[in-house]
């Protein structure tokens, strides 16, 4: 189907070999907004926070 796939954990965390770093709220929201603003996407995760709505 060639649809981009995203995990919510990767929206919350910047993954690095030296350790994960939590994104600041504004950065996280902007990143998620870019994903859902695209024409197609699949998002997986079980976050129940307001920012996911």
N, C-alpha and C positions, 0 to 999 in steps of 0.2 A: 504493500500500500504506500510505501515511501512517505510515511508520516513521522515527523520528529517526535521523539519520546523524551520526557523529562521526569526526573524523580524530585519530589518536593524537598527531600533531604539535601539535594544539590542546590536548591534555591536558597535554603537556609544557610548552608555551609559552603565555604570555598575549600575545595579539597587540595591539599598540598602533601608532598612526601614527608615533610617535617611535622605535619599535624594539621588538623582542620581548624579553620578560623570562621567564626560566626559572622555573617554579613550584618551590617547595621540595618535597621528597619527600612530606611529610605532606599538603600542599595538593593535590599531584598525585594521591596515592592516594585522598584523600577525593573529589576530583572524579571520578576513574574509578569509584570505588565507587558514587557516585550514579548514574552512567550504567548500569553493569551491574546495579544493584539495581532498575532500572525494568523494566516488563513487556516492552517491546520495544526493540530497538536494533540498529543496524548500526555496527560499528567498523571503520575502515580504517586500515592502517598496517603498517609493517615493522619495528617495534621488537622486538628479541629479548632484552630485559632481563627479569629475574625479575619485576618489578612488572607486566608485561603478562600473565603466566600467570594 
